[in-house]
Amino acid sequence: MCIRDRAVFGTVVTLVDMDTDEEITYQLLGPEESDVKKGSISVLSPLGRSIIGKTVGDGVLAKTPGGVREFELLEISPSTVD
């Protein structure tokens, strides 16, 4: 399996929220670079920690302040930052 097949720092991931069927896309970045409004989350956030190392089709459970949320990882793309 190639490293591009896994969600790692810098990759762009598309998830589907299993409760709402809403698709969301985030780039996984460090705490200083992340900005949810600009489509990036920290690899240290609850969701970011849950995504790291996953592959397409994997389920993602994230413990957030609002409770546990369940997602499915739909797509992994290379970094959008050069």
ZADREN-632831 format. One line per field, with one value per residue: residue number from 0; x, y, z of N, C-alpha, C in turn. Coordinates in Angstrom, 2 decimals. Layout:
% ZADREN-632831
seq <- [NUM/...] $
n.u <- [X/...] $
n.v <- [Y/...] $
n.w <- [Z/...] $
ca.u <- [X/...] $
ca.v <- [Y/...] $
ca.w <- [Z/...] $
c.u <- [X/...] $
c.v <- [Y/...] $
c.w <- [Z/...] $
This chain:
% ZADREN-632831
seq <- [0/1/2/3/4/5/6/7/8/9/10/11/12/13/14/15/16/17/18/19/20/21/22/23/24/25/26/27/28/29/30/31/32/33/34/35/36/37/38/39/40/41/42/43/44/45/46/47/48/49/50/51/52/53/54/55/56/57/58/59/60/61/62/63/64/65/66/67/68/69/70/71/72/73/74/75/76/77/78/79/80/81] $
n.u <- [0.85/0.63/1.89/0.27/-2.19/-3.17/-4.49/-2.63/-0.51/-1.05/-2.51/-5.60/-8.82/-11.98/-15.00/-17.98/-20.66/-22.16/-24.60/-25.93/-25.52/-24.01/-21.36/-18.00/-14.96/-11.59/-8.31/-5.56/-3.69/-1.13/-1.55/-1.06/-1.41/-3.97/-7.41/-10.67/-12.63/-11.40/-11.20/-9.45/-8.17/-6.70/-4.24/-4.14/-6.60/-9.73/-11.17/-9.20/-7.17/-8.55/-8.74/-6.15/-3.99/-5.99/-7.72/-9.34/-12.78/-12.74/-14.24/-14.72/-14.53/-15.13/-14.55/-16.08/-16.67/-19.44/-20.30/-20.01/-19.13/-19.78/-18.16/-17.50/-14.64/-14.23/-12.51/-9.08/-6.69/-3.67/-1.64/-2.70/-1.02/1.91] $
n.v <- [-1.18/2.16/5.24/7.36/6.28/6.43/8.49/11.18/13.71/16.75/15.70/15.80/15.14/13.61/13.22/11.50/12.36/10.14/10.42/12.60/12.45/14.37/15.59/16.38/18.16/18.28/19.57/18.07/19.50/21.14/22.45/25.24/25.99/25.22/25.91/25.86/27.29/27.75/25.28/23.42/21.21/20.54/18.02/17.27/17.66/16.28/15.04/15.08/13.44/11.05/10.51/10.24/7.93/6.33/4.63/4.86/4.17/3.37/3.51/6.29/7.33/10.00/11.56/14.24/17.50/17.70/15.12/11.69/11.34/9.86/8.96/8.22/7.57/8.89/9.77/10.37/12.78/14.19/16.74/20.15/22.20/23.64] $
n.w <- [0.00/-0.87/0.52/-0.19/-0.16/2.33/4.93/5.80/7.33/5.69/3.54/1.65/2.63/2.03/3.61/4.67/6.66/8.73/10.00/8.84/6.12/4.89/2.92/3.60/3.21/4.13/4.68/6.20/8.62/10.65/14.04/14.01/11.35/10.65/9.81/10.12/8.75/6.35/5.33/6.52/9.03/12.23/12.75/15.31/16.41/17.65/15.47/13.46/14.62/14.59/11.89/10.82/9.30/8.28/5.55/2.31/2.51/5.11/8.37/10.53/13.77/15.82/18.84/20.00/21.55/21.37/21.39/20.20/16.83/13.66/10.69/7.21/5.32/2.23/0.16/-0.58/-1.21/-2.64/-1.04/-1.25/-1.10/-2.31] $
ca.u <- [0.00/1.38/1.57/-0.82/-3.45/-3.52/-4.63/-1.45/-0.34/-1.02/-3.46/-6.96/-9.73/-13.42/-15.73/-19.43/-21.22/-23.10/-25.91/-26.59/-25.14/-23.30/-19.96/-17.13/-13.58/-10.63/-6.89/-5.00/-2.53/-0.74/-2.42/-0.84/-1.87/-5.36/-8.48/-11.86/-13.34/-10.69/-11.21/-8.38/-8.27/-5.46/-4.07/-4.25/-8.01/-10.36/-11.45/-7.91/-6.53/-9.33/-8.57/-4.77/-3.71/-7.14/-7.76/-10.67/-13.74/-12.70/-15.09/-13.99/-15.28/-14.47/-15.15/-16.07/-17.41/-20.87/-20.58/-19.29/-19.63/-19.31/-17.95/-16.81/-13.64/-14.59/-11.46/-7.82/-5.96/-2.42/-1.67/-2.97/0.03/3.17] $
ca.v <- [0.00/3.40/6.22/8.21/5.58/6.66/9.89/11.62/15.16/17.43/15.20/16.33/14.02/13.85/12.34/11.66/12.25/9.01/10.83/13.60/12.22/15.55/15.39/17.48/18.00/18.99/19.26/17.78/20.36/21.33/23.36/26.64/26.23/24.80/26.90/25.16/28.14/27.65/23.89/22.60/20.89/20.11/16.59/17.06/17.78/14.94/14.47/14.86/12.25/9.88/10.29/9.89/6.51/5.62/4.48/5.05/3.16/3.17/4.28/7.22/7.75/11.13/12.03/15.70/18.02/17.48/13.69/10.89/11.48/8.78/9.34/7.27/8.23/8.67/10.09/10.95/13.44/14.80/18.10/21.24/23.20/23.30] $
ca.w <- [0.00/-1.00/1.57/-0.68/0.08/3.73/5.35/6.54/7.39/4.40/2.56/1.64/2.81/1.92/4.51/4.71/8.01/8.66/10.52/8.00/4.72/4.39/2.58/4.00/2.77/4.95/4.57/7.53/8.85/12.04/14.79/13.63/9.97/10.41/9.88/9.65/7.79/5.07/4.91/7.07/10.45/12.84/12.96/16.75/16.81/17.78/14.15/12.79/15.21/14.18/10.45/10.49/9.10/7.68/4.10/1.71/2.91/6.56/9.25/11.41/14.95/16.47/20.09/20.00/22.71/21.18/21.39/19.21/15.46/12.80/9.30/6.33/4.50/0.83/-0.80/-0.09/-2.29/-2.20/-0.51/-2.19/-0.85/-2.99] $
c.u <- [0.89/0.96/0.43/-2.18/-3.96/-3.63/-3.44/-1.42/-0.26/-2.03/-4.83/-7.89/-11.17/-14.12/-17.21/-19.85/-22.31/-24.49/-26.67/-26.41/-24.44/-21.84/-19.17/-15.70/-12.68/-9.21/-6.36/-3.69/-2.19/-1.63/-2.27/-1.40/-3.35/-6.35/-9.73/-12.59/-12.70/-10.54/-10.05/-8.61/-6.91/-5.43/-4.18/-5.68/-8.61/-10.63/-10.15/-7.21/-7.24/-9.11/-7.17/-4.60/-4.83/-6.98/-9.19/-11.56/-13.77/-13.73/-14.22/-14.93/-14.50/-15.24/-14.98/-16.80/-18.92/-21.27/-19.79/-19.96/-19.00/-19.27/-17.43/-15.85/-13.88/-13.42/-10.26/-7.09/-4.66/-2.64/-1.99/-1.93/1.30/4.36] $
c.v <- [1.24/4.38/7.14/7.57/5.78/8.15/10.23/13.15/15.73/16.93/15.87/15.13/14.47/12.77/12.52/11.43/11.19/9.36/11.74/13.38/13.42/15.18/16.61/17.15/18.88/18.62/19.08/18.55/20.41/22.35/24.83/26.97/25.98/25.94/26.26/25.98/28.09/26.20/23.04/22.39/20.42/18.58/16.24/17.22/16.39/14.28/14.16/13.62/10.97/9.52/9.77/8.37/5.72/5.55/4.67/3.86/2.90/4.03/5.13/7.61/8.86/11.53/13.54/16.20/17.80/16.01/12.97/11.06/10.39/9.25/8.12/8.07/7.87/8.83/10.68/11.51/13.99/16.23/19.10/22.34/22.75/23.59] $
c.w <- [0.00/0.09/1.12/-0.48/1.50/4.00/6.24/6.55/5.97/3.39/2.72/1.68/2.63/2.74/4.29/6.15/7.95/9.20/9.56/6.50/4.09/4.11/2.99/3.56/3.63/4.52/5.99/7.70/10.33/12.72/14.36/12.26/9.76/10.61/9.26/8.59/6.40/4.62/5.40/8.56/10.95/12.97/14.45/17.27/16.95/16.42/13.42/13.30/14.76/12.71/10.11/10.40/8.45/6.16/3.61/2.08/4.41/7.27/10.18/12.54/15.64/17.72/20.15/21.24/22.61/21.18/20.31/17.85/14.60/11.35/8.53/5.47/3.03/-0.14/-0.08/-1.30/-1.76/-1.70/-1.61/-2.05/-1.54/-2.11] $
